Amino acid sequence: MNLKELKIEKMQASDIAEIACLEKECFSSPWSEAALTDELYNEHARFLVARVESELAGYIGAFNVLGEVSITNVAVKEKFRKNGIGAALLNKLEKTARLENADFITLEVRASNENAISLYSKNGYERVGERKNFYSKPTENAVLMTKQLH
């Protein structure tokens, strides 16, 4: 895949149905279309979509509250994985966070999700803790990771 074809833009209402499908593909407790739609009107939400040509390749969702950015979800369609899309989404979110003078970005990731942990580590996120039994379906601990921006 040619990353020159990749475009990352703010989530629009027209993206919701596709993102909801991607949520079902990637997560055991997916966000609904209604929940995603609510974020279009949330002043703290920062949701970005990645498209290759016109196809949704992935998305990232986060909240910026008082300079603390919390990533809720990062999802990339299976056929687009291992092409730098996850890193591109993280980088675009980080640029937005820096423009907004955020202090740090934090996230939780399933302890068994080695690919995601590797992606975050390569992009400057450090393990700072663990949340016991954070996830369900199946029950699993979360690794808490943070990237300082200052």
Secondary structure in CASP SS format (residue, H / E / C, confidence):
PFRMAT SS
TARGET T0000
AUTHOR 0000-0000-0000
METHOD secondary structure of the structure
MODEL  1
M C 1.00
N C 1.00
L H 1.00
K H 1.00
E H 1.00
L E 1.00
K E 1.00
I E 1.00
E E 1.00
K E 1.00
M C 1.00
Q C 1.00
A H 1.00
S H 1.00
D H 1.00
I H 1.00
A H 1.00
E H 1.00
I H 1.00
A H 1.00
C H 1.00
L H 1.00
E H 1.00
K H 1.00
E H 1.00
C H 1.00
F C 1.00
S C 1.00
S C 1.00
P C 1.00
W C 1.00
S C 1.00
E H 1.00
A H 1.00
A H 1.00
L H 1.00
T H 1.00
D H 1.00
E H 1.00
L C 1.00
Y C 1.00
N C 1.00
E C 1.00
H C 1.00
A E 1.00
R E 1.00
F E 1.00
L E 1.00
V E 1.00
A E 1.00
R E 1.00
V E 1.00
E C 1.00
S C 1.00
E E 1.00
L E 1.00
A E 1.00
G E 1.00
Y E 1.00
I E 1.00
G E 1.00
A E 1.00
F E 1.00
N E 1.00
V E 1.00
L C 1.00
G C 1.00
E E 1.00
V E 1.00
S E 1.00
I E 1.00
T E 1.00
N E 1.00
V E 1.00
A E 1.00
V E 1.00
K C 1.00
E H 1.00
K H 1.00
F H 1.00
R C 1.00
K C 1.00
N C 1.00
G C 1.00
I H 1.00
G H 1.00
A H 1.00
A H 1.00
L H 1.00
L H 1.00
N H 1.00
K H 1.00
L H 1.00
E H 1.00
K H 1.00
T H 1.00
A H 1.00
R H 1.00
L H 1.00
E C 1.00
N C 1.00
A C 1.00
D C 1.00
F E 1.00
I E 1.00
T E 1.00
L E 1.00
E E 1.00
V E 1.00
R E 1.00
A C 1.00
S C 1.00
N C 1.00
E H 1.00
N H 1.00
A H 1.00
I H 1.00
S H 1.00
L H 1.00
Y H 1.00
S H 1.00
K H 1.00
N C 1.00
G C 1.00
Y C 1.00
E E 1.00
R E 1.00
V E 1.00
G E 1.00
E E 1.00
R E 1.00
K E 1.00
N E 1.00
F E 1.00
Y E 1.00
S C 1.00
K C 1.00
P C 1.00
T C 1.00
E E 1.00
N E 1.00
A E 1.00
V E 1.00
L E 1.00
M E 1.00
T E 1.00
K E 1.00
Q E 1.00
L C 1.00
H C 1.00
END
